[in-house]
Amino acid sequence: LETEGKNSTFVQSAYFIISGFIGIPNIRYYFVFLCFIYIFFSVVGNSLVMIVIILDRMLRNLLSSCALVPKVLDISLFNHYYISYNNCLTFMFFCFTLISMQAFNLVVLSFDRVMAIMYPLHYQMRVSHKVILSLIAFFFLLAITLTLIAVGLLTRLSFCQSVIIQSYYCDHGPMYRLGCNDVTPNYIIGFLAIILVLAFPLAFIVGSYCCIGYSLSKISTFRERVKAFKTCTGHLSLVAIYFLPIIFVYAFWPVIHPNARIINLSMTSVMPPMLNPIIYVLQTQEIKESLRRLMKSRVQAKLEVFRLKPL
């Protein structure tokens, strides 16, 4: 679509091309690996946890969403590198919203850990369902607002030259750099998103664990310190898996190869959902107790059937 003005021509591309990896033979095996992780760990693992929660009414909520991996697999495994303009923007909206929520969820979990360790006697009062839901709702609205602004500003760009996105999905940075007109607003919203979605959550989490460390230092016995710190290991693992690859990419952005950037960011998108039911959810005492109750009730049901079965 071309619209002519007095001094320039506005070009809205009908489609974009996702370049993906550059010059790596047999790269499909990597995406088969991602597919395996996505299906057998992320989907199946989190689904089993959700089934446990549904079967046990004492447990409340779990949400695991993924908008990135299925489309990336479709692009890479089936060579669907062409994506329409509107579909690309929609794809970007859902990807960035849900990826941002991963960071914000880690903030909520760090708040939960701080309250549990620093104020154990007042934990139930300070960390109620209403407080947690309010935090999640606020962060969800923030993620949607930031992403809508970022996507909306892309519609003002004229793509008069290349339509090849140097990434494995409709990435905001590589996409707005293709614009032929002024990209300053896009750069500003991108920088603001980095501050709000990456820098603020990481700073809050680091500050939270400084407070936790100070609180643990006041505990008299070493065994009690270790016991309290063990409740944070799952959360710390997810923080490291999510933030370290992103920090690596941004720290070495000028010199890092595009393929290394794609691998780091794709693993950041896939690994936390995969490891969530393993290193965090299964450490939750309520789910452990729920699994014990479900197994016990199932065994008792079998014994009852066997007892009533006529000889």
Phi, psi and chi 1 to 4 in degrees:
 res  aa     phi    psi   chi1   chi2   chi3   chi4
   1 LEU       -  122.8  174.9   63.5      -      -
   2 GLU  -120.0  131.8  -64.2 -172.3    6.1      -
   3 THR  -123.9  119.6  -55.7      -      -      -
   4 GLU   -90.4  132.4  -66.1 -172.6    1.9      -
   5 GLY  -110.1 -167.8      -      -      -      -
   6 LYS   -68.6  -39.6  -68.6 -177.2  178.7 -179.4
   7 ASN  -119.7   -7.5  -59.7  -42.1      -      -
   8 SER  -151.8  169.3   62.5      -      -      -
   9 THR  -119.4  125.3  -59.2      -      -      -
  10 PHE   -91.1  123.3 -179.8   84.4      -      -
  11 VAL  -115.8  117.1 -179.3      -      -      -
  12 GLN  -105.5  112.5 -174.1 -177.4   80.6      -
  13 SER   -66.2  143.1  175.9      -      -      -
  14 ALA   -76.3  -22.2      -      -      -      -
  15 TYR  -156.4  167.6   61.6   90.0      -      -
  16 PHE  -126.4  162.5  -69.2   98.2      -      -
  17 ILE  -118.9  122.7  -58.5  173.6      -      -
  18 ILE   -85.0  116.4  -50.8  -64.7      -      -
  19 SER   -75.6  -37.5   66.6      -      -      -
  20 GLY    68.6 -149.5      -      -      -      -
  21 PHE   -71.3  152.4  -72.6   95.4      -      -
  22 ILE  -116.2  117.2  -58.5  171.6      -      -
  23 GLY    70.2   26.8      -      -      -      -
  24 ILE  -110.5  115.4  -60.5 -178.2      -      -
  25 PRO   -72.5  151.0   25.3  -33.0      -      -
  26 ASN    56.5   34.3  -58.7  -40.8      -      -
  27 ILE   -69.7  -14.1 -166.9   57.9      -      -
  28 ARG   -61.0  -28.6  -72.6 -169.9  175.3 -173.9
  29 TYR   -62.4  -33.4  -68.0  114.4      -      -
  30 TYR   -65.2  -41.2  173.6   71.9      -      -
  31 PHE   -74.3  -27.7  -70.0  102.1      -      -
  32 VAL   -64.0  -39.3  170.5      -      -      -
  33 PHE   -61.5  -45.2  166.6   70.0      -      -
  34 LEU   -61.7  -39.1  -72.9 -174.1      -      -
  35 CYS   -63.0  -42.7 -177.7      -      -      -
  36 PHE   -61.5  -46.5  173.8   79.3      -      -
  37 ILE   -60.9  -45.4  -70.3  177.7      -      -
  38 TYR   -62.6  -45.0  174.2   70.7      -      -
  39 ILE   -77.4  -51.5  -67.2  175.7      -      -
  40 PHE   -85.6  -21.1  -69.4   98.1      -      -
  41 PHE  -109.3  -57.4  -72.7   93.2      -      -
  42 SER   -66.3  -53.1  -61.5      -      -      -
  43 VAL   -73.7  -54.5  176.1      -      -      -
  44 VAL   -66.0  -46.0  175.6      -      -      -
  45 GLY   -60.7  -50.1      -      -      -      -
  46 ASN   -69.9  -30.8  -74.8  -74.5      -      -
  47 SER   -65.0  -39.7  -63.4      -      -      -
  48 LEU   -63.0  -40.8  -71.1  174.9      -      -
  49 VAL   -63.3  -42.0  174.3      -      -      -
  50 MET   -63.5  -37.5  -68.0  175.3   68.4      -
  51 ILE   -63.2  -42.2  -69.5  172.5      -      -
  52 VAL   -59.6  -42.4  171.5      -      -      -
  53 ILE   -67.0  -38.8  -69.2  173.1      -      -
  54 ILE   -67.5  -41.3  -68.2  172.5      -      -
  55 LEU   -69.6  -30.7  -68.2  176.9      -      -
  56 ASP  -106.5  108.9 -167.7  -25.2      -      -
  57 ARG   -71.5  -10.2  -65.4 -179.8 -178.1  178.3
  58 MET   -74.4  -19.6  -67.3  179.3   65.8      -
  59 LEU   -92.1  152.2  -63.6  173.5      -      -
  60 ARG  -105.6  -69.6  -69.5  -62.8  177.5 -174.1
  61 ASN  -143.4  153.7   58.9   48.5      -      -
  62 LEU  -154.6  133.2  174.1   70.5      -      -
  63 LEU  -131.6  123.8  177.3   61.7      -      -
  64 SER  -133.4  114.8  177.5      -      -      -
  65 SER  -125.2  148.1  -59.4      -      -      -
  66 CYS  -146.3  118.1 -172.7      -      -      -
  67 ALA  -107.2  -14.1      -      -      -      -
  68 LEU   -87.7  -51.7  179.0   62.1      -      -
  69 VAL   -61.6  -47.3  175.8      -      -      -
  70 PRO   -56.8  -42.9  -24.8   35.3      -      -
  71 LYS   -69.7  -38.1 -175.0   59.3 -179.5  176.3
  72 VAL   -62.6  -40.9  168.9      -      -      -
  73 LEU   -64.9  -38.9  -65.3  176.5      -      -
  74 ASP   -62.8  -41.1  176.4   60.0      -      -
  75 ILE   -67.2  -45.9  -68.3  170.7      -      -
  76 SER   -85.9  -39.5  -56.3      -      -      -
  77 LEU   -82.4  -28.7  -66.0 -179.0      -      -
  78 PHE  -114.1   12.1  -57.8  103.4      -      -
  79 ASN    58.1   35.7  -62.6  -36.1      -      -
  80 HIS   -93.1   67.6  -64.9  160.6      -      -
  81 TYR   -78.8  -18.2  -65.4  103.2      -      -
  82 TYR   -86.8  132.0  -71.3   80.7      -      -
  83 ILE  -138.0  136.2 -176.8  170.3      -      -
  84 SER   -68.1  160.5   68.0      -      -      -
  85 TYR   -57.7  -52.0 -179.7   86.4      -      -
  86 ASN   -66.1  -40.2  -69.2  -29.2      -      -
  87 ASN   -65.2  -34.8  -73.2  -15.5      -      -
  88 CYS   -65.8  -43.9 -169.2      -      -      -
  89 LEU   -65.9  -39.9  -65.1 -177.2      -      -
  90 THR   -64.5  -44.3  -56.2      -      -      -
  91 PHE   -57.0  -45.4 -176.4   28.6      -      -
  92 MET   -62.4  -42.0  179.8 -171.9  -62.7      -
  93 PHE   -59.4  -51.0  170.0   77.4      -      -
  94 PHE   -68.3  -39.1  -75.6  105.3      -      -
  95 CYS   -61.9  -51.4  -74.4      -      -      -
  96 PHE   -70.0  -33.6  -85.0   86.4      -      -
  97 THR   -63.7  -47.4  -60.8      -      -      -
  98 LEU   -74.4  -34.8  -65.0  176.6      -      -
  99 ILE   -66.2  -38.9  -70.0  173.6      -      -
 100 SER   -63.8  -38.5  -60.8      -      -      -
 101 MET   -66.2  -27.3  -79.0  -53.8  -60.1      -
 102 GLN   -60.8  -44.7  -73.8 -170.1   40.3      -
 103 ALA   -65.4  -43.1      -      -      -      -
 104 PHE   -67.9  -34.1  -68.7  142.4      -      -
 105 ASN   -64.0  -36.0  -74.4  -24.6      -      -
 106 LEU   -64.8  -32.7  -67.8  174.2      -      -
 107 VAL   -64.8  -44.8  171.0      -      -      -
 108 VAL   -61.8  -42.0  175.4      -      -      -
 109 LEU   -66.1  -36.7  -68.6  173.5      -      -
 110 SER   -67.1  -37.6   66.9      -      -      -
 111 PHE   -60.9  -41.6  168.8   76.4      -      -
 112 ASP   -61.3  -43.7  174.3   81.0      -      -
 113 ARG   -66.4  -39.8  -69.5  -61.4   82.9 -151.5
 114 VAL   -61.7  -46.4  167.5      -      -      -
 115 MET   -65.6  -37.6  -66.6  -65.1  105.5      -
 116 ALA   -68.4  -36.0      -      -      -      -
 117 ILE   -89.8  -39.9  -67.5  177.3      -      -
 118 MET   -81.2  -32.1  -64.6 -170.5   66.5      -
 119 TYR  -130.3   62.5  -52.0  101.4      -      -
 120 PRO   -62.7  -32.8   22.6  -32.6      -      -
 121 LEU   -75.2  -24.7  -60.9  179.2      -      -
 122 HIS  -109.8   14.9  -56.2  -78.2      -      -
 123 TYR   -60.9  -49.1  173.3   75.4      -      -
 124 GLN   -61.5  -32.3  -64.7  -65.1  -24.4      -
 125 MET   -79.3  -40.2  179.9  180.0   65.9      -
 126 ARG   -78.5  -33.7  -68.0  173.1 -179.2 -107.2
 127 VAL  -112.8   74.4 -172.4      -      -      -
 128 SER   -89.2  168.9   62.3      -      -      -
 129 HIS   -59.9  -36.1  -69.4  -65.7      -      -
 130 LYS   -64.5  -41.5 -177.6  178.6  179.9 -180.0
 131 VAL   -65.0  -46.7  171.2      -      -      -
 132 ILE   -64.3  -44.6  -64.5  -61.6      -      -
 133 LEU   -64.5  -35.7  -70.9  176.5      -      -
 134 SER   -65.4  -42.5  -61.9      -      -      -
 135 LEU   -63.3  -46.0  -73.9  173.3      -      -
 136 ILE   -63.3  -42.4  -67.1  174.8      -      -
 137 ALA   -63.4  -42.0      -      -      -      -
 138 PHE   -61.7  -47.6  169.9   76.4      -      -
 139 PHE   -66.6  -34.9  -75.0  132.8      -      -
 140 PHE   -65.1  -43.4 -167.9   64.7      -      -
 141 LEU   -64.6  -38.3  -71.4  175.5      -      -
 142 LEU   -63.6  -44.3  177.0   60.3      -      -
 143 ALA   -63.5  -43.2      -      -      -      -
 144 ILE   -64.3  -43.4  -70.4  177.7      -      -
 145 THR   -62.8  -48.2  -57.3      -      -      -
 146 LEU   -60.1  -44.2  -77.8  173.2      -      -
 147 THR   -68.4  -39.8  -51.5      -      -      -
 148 LEU   -62.0  -41.5  -81.3  176.5      -      -
 149 ILE   -64.8  -44.8  -65.6  173.7      -      -
 150 ALA   -62.2  -44.5      -      -      -      -
 151 VAL   -68.7  -41.0  172.8      -      -      -
 152 GLY   -62.2  -38.7      -      -      -      -
 153 LEU   -67.8  -23.6  -72.2  175.0      -      -
 154 LEU   -67.7  -27.0  -72.6  173.5      -      -
 155 THR   -70.1  -13.9   60.9      -      -      -
 156 ARG   -89.1   -4.4   54.5  174.4  -71.2  -81.3
 157 LEU   -85.7  145.7  -64.5 -177.5      -      -
 158 SER  -102.9  121.1  175.1      -      -      -
 159 PHE  -102.3   82.4  -59.6   96.2      -      -
 160 CYS   -95.2   -6.7   58.4      -      -      -
 161 GLN  -120.2 -100.8  -63.6  178.2   -0.2      -
 162 SER   -85.0  148.9  175.6      -      -      -
 163 VAL  -121.3   18.3  -67.3      -      -      -
 164 ILE   -93.2  116.5  -59.8  176.3      -      -
 165 ILE   -88.1  118.0  -58.5  174.7      -      -
 166 GLN   -80.3   67.6  -59.6  -68.0  -25.6      -
 167 SER  -161.7 -178.3 -174.6      -      -      -
 168 TYR  -101.1    2.4   66.2  110.1      -      -
 169 TYR  -156.3 -175.7   71.9  110.0      -      -
 170 CYS   -76.5   81.0  -66.4      -      -      -
 171 ASP   -84.6  137.9 -160.8  -11.6      -      -
 172 HIS   -63.1  -50.0  178.8  -99.8      -      -
 173 GLY   -60.5  -58.1      -      -      -      -
 174 PRO   -60.1  -25.7  -26.0   35.4      -      -
 175 MET   -77.9  -47.0 -169.6  170.5  170.3      -
 176 TYR   -71.6  -22.2   84.2   72.4      -      -
 177 ARG   -69.9  -12.1  -67.5 -173.6 -176.0   94.0
 178 LEU   -80.1  -12.3  -61.2  176.1      -      -
 179 GLY   -66.0  143.0      -      -      -      -
 180 CYS   -92.3  -20.4  -60.7      -      -      -
 181 ASN   -98.8 -166.0   48.4  -18.0      -      -
 182 ASP   -65.1  121.6 -176.9   21.3      -      -
 183 VAL  -106.4   12.8  -62.0      -      -      -
 184 THR   -57.8  -47.3  -57.6      -      -      -
 185 PRO   -58.8  -36.7  -24.1   35.2      -      -
 186 ASN   -67.7  -38.8  -55.0   87.0      -      -
 187 TYR   -64.2  -41.4  171.4   80.6      -      -
 188 ILE   -64.6  -46.5  -67.2  174.0      -      -
 189 ILE   -68.2  -32.7 -169.5   62.0      -      -
 190 GLY   -65.4  -43.1      -      -      -      -
 191 PHE   -66.0  -41.2 -178.7   78.0      -      -
 192 LEU   -62.8  -38.9 -179.1   62.9      -      -
 193 ALA   -64.6  -38.6      -      -      -      -
 194 ILE   -61.9  -41.5  -69.1  173.9      -      -
 195 ILE   -64.9  -47.5  -62.6  -62.4      -      -
 196 LEU   -78.8  -33.8  -66.1  177.9      -      -
 197 VAL   -95.6  -26.7  177.2      -      -      -
 198 LEU  -114.2  -55.7  -65.4  178.0      -      -
 199 ALA   -66.4  -47.9      -      -      -      -
 200 PHE   -63.0  -49.9  164.2   71.8      -      -
 201 PRO   -58.6  -42.5  -26.5   36.3      -      -
 202 LEU   -65.3  -42.0 -174.9   58.4      -      -
 203 ALA   -63.7  -41.5      -      -      -      -
 204 PHE   -63.9  -42.2 -176.9   87.2      -      -
 205 ILE   -66.0  -43.8  -68.5  169.2      -      -
 206 VAL   -62.0  -44.4  170.8      -      -      -
 207 GLY   -62.0  -37.9      -      -      -      -
 208 SER   -61.8  -43.6  -61.9      -      -      -
 209 TYR   -75.6  -22.0  -82.0   95.6      -      -
 210 CYS   -65.2  -42.9  -71.2      -      -      -
 211 CYS   -64.9  -39.9  -64.1      -      -      -
 212 ILE   -64.5  -43.0  -71.3  174.1      -      -
 213 GLY   -61.4  -41.4      -      -      -      -
 214 TYR   -63.8  -40.8  175.7   74.5      -      -
 215 SER   -67.8  -39.1 -179.6      -      -      -
 216 LEU   -67.7  -29.8  -68.5  178.3      -      -
 217 SER   -65.6  -20.3   66.1      -      -      -
 218 LYS   -84.8  -11.8  -66.6 -176.8  176.3 -178.4
 219 ILE   -74.3  134.9  -61.4  177.7      -      -
 220 SER   -71.1  -44.9   57.2      -      -      -
 221 THR   -97.8  145.5   62.5      -      -      -
 222 PHE   -66.0  -38.1  177.3   76.9      -      -
 223 ARG   -61.7  -40.5 -179.6  175.9  -64.4  179.0
 224 GLU   -68.6  -34.4  -69.6  -61.6  -38.4      -
 225 ARG   -63.1  -46.1  -66.4  177.1 -168.9  171.6
 226 VAL   -63.6  -40.9  173.2      -      -      -
 227 LYS   -61.5  -42.2 -177.3  179.1  178.2 -179.3
 228 ALA   -69.8  -39.6      -      -      -      -
 229 PHE   -68.7  -29.9 -175.0   74.5      -      -
 230 LYS   -60.3  -26.8  -80.7 -175.8  177.2  179.9
 231 THR   -69.6  -12.5   63.0      -      -      -
 232 CYS  -102.3   -8.6  -55.8      -      -      -
 233 THR   -63.7  -39.0   54.2      -      -      -
 234 GLY   -62.9  -45.2      -      -      -      -
 235 HIS   -64.4  -43.4  177.3 -113.4      -      -
 236 LEU   -62.1  -36.4  -79.2  173.7      -      -
 237 SER   -63.6  -44.3  -59.3      -      -      -
 238 LEU   -66.1  -37.7  -68.2  179.3      -      -
 239 VAL   -61.1  -46.5  169.2      -      -      -
 240 ALA   -64.0  -43.4      -      -      -      -
 241 ILE   -65.6  -35.0  -67.7  167.8      -      -
 242 TYR   -79.7  -46.8 -178.8   83.3      -      -
 243 PHE   -88.0  -34.9  -77.8  103.3      -      -
 244 LEU   -60.1  -46.4  -72.7 -178.8      -      -
 245 PRO   -62.3  -37.0  -22.2   33.9      -      -
 246 ILE   -67.8  -43.3  -63.2  176.0      -      -
 247 ILE   -60.9  -40.5  -67.7  173.2      -      -
 248 PHE   -60.8  -44.4  175.8   81.4      -      -
 249 VAL   -63.6  -47.1  167.7      -      -      -
 250 TYR   -73.0  -30.4  -79.0  100.8      -      -
 251 ALA   -70.3  -34.7      -      -      -      -
 252 PHE  -114.2   27.6  -61.9   97.3      -      -
 253 TRP   -55.7  -42.9 -175.8  -84.5      -      -
 254 PRO   -65.5  -28.1  -20.4   33.6      -      -
 255 VAL  -112.9  -12.1  -63.2      -      -      -
 256 ILE   -72.2  140.5 -168.1  172.3      -      -
 257 HIS   -73.2  143.7 -166.8  -83.8      -      -
 258 PRO   -54.9  -35.1  -26.4   33.7      -      -
 259 ASN   -65.2  -40.4  -68.4  -23.7      -      -
 260 ALA   -64.7  -38.5      -      -      -      -
 261 ARG   -63.7  -41.6  178.3  170.9   60.9   85.1
 262 ILE   -65.1  -43.5  -69.9  174.5      -      -
 263 ILE   -62.7  -45.8  -69.5  174.7      -      -
 264 ASN   -61.2  -48.1  -87.9  -84.0      -      -
 265 LEU   -71.6  -34.1  -64.6 -179.8      -      -
 266 SER   -68.7  -38.1   61.2      -      -      -
 267 MET   -68.1  -33.8  -65.1  -55.3  -69.9      -
 268 THR   -61.9  -34.2  -61.5      -      -      -
 269 SER   -77.2  -29.1  -56.6      -      -      -
 270 VAL   -98.8  -40.0  173.7      -      -      -
 271 MET   -66.2  -45.5  -65.7  -58.2  -72.2      -
 272 PRO   -57.4  -45.9  -27.8   37.0      -      -
 273 PRO   -63.4  -31.1  -23.0   33.6      -      -
 274 MET   -68.7  -45.2 -179.4 -164.3   82.9      -
 275 LEU   -84.9  -13.3  -64.1  175.4      -      -
 276 ASN   -54.2  -50.4 -176.9   63.2      -      -
 277 PRO   -71.0  -16.4   25.9  -34.5      -      -
 278 ILE   -87.9  -54.9  -60.3  173.2      -      -
 279 ILE   -99.4   -7.7   65.7  176.5      -      -
 280 TYR  -122.9  -56.4 -173.0   83.2      -      -
 281 VAL   -63.1  -42.8  176.9      -      -      -
 282 LEU   -73.5   -8.6  -67.8 -178.5      -      -
 283 GLN   -87.3   -8.8  -72.3 -174.3   -2.3      -
 284 THR   -74.1  125.2  -55.7      -      -      -
 285 GLN   -61.3  -36.9 -171.4   63.7   30.5      -
 286 GLU   -63.5  -39.2  -71.0   82.9   -1.9      -
 287 ILE   -72.7  -36.8  -68.1 -176.3      -      -
 288 LYS   -59.0  -46.8  -74.0 -176.5  178.7 -179.8
 289 GLU   -64.8  -36.6  -66.6  176.3   -2.4      -
 290 SER   -64.1  -42.7  176.8      -      -      -
 291 LEU   -62.2  -41.2  -73.1  171.8      -      -
 292 ARG   -62.1  -43.3  -66.9 -167.6 -170.0   99.5
 293 ARG   -64.2  -41.7  -74.2 -166.3  -64.0  -91.6
 294 LEU   -66.2  -41.8  -69.1  174.3      -      -
 295 MET   -66.4  -40.9  -67.3  -61.8  -64.7      -
 296 LYS   -64.1  -43.6 -176.2  177.8  179.6 -179.5
 297 SER   -65.9  -34.3   61.9      -      -      -
 298 ARG   -69.1  -42.0 -173.5  171.8 -179.4  179.3
 299 VAL   -64.5  -43.1  170.9      -      -      -
 300 GLN   -62.8  -36.6  -70.9  177.0  -13.5      -
 301 ALA   -65.7  -40.2      -      -      -      -
 302 LYS   -66.3  -41.2  -73.5 -175.0  177.0 -178.9
 303 LEU   -63.9  -37.2  -69.1  175.1      -      -
 304 GLU   -66.1  -42.0 -174.2   69.0   18.7      -
 305 VAL   -64.0  -42.0  170.9      -      -      -
 306 PHE   -64.6  -37.0 -179.5   77.4      -      -
 307 ARG   -67.9  -38.6 -173.5  177.9   65.9   82.9
 308 LEU   -82.0  -13.4  -63.8  176.5      -      -
 309 LYS   -67.9  128.0 -172.9  177.5 -180.0  179.0
 310 PRO   -68.9  143.6   24.2  -33.5      -      -
 311 LEU   -80.1      -  -62.8  175.4      -      -
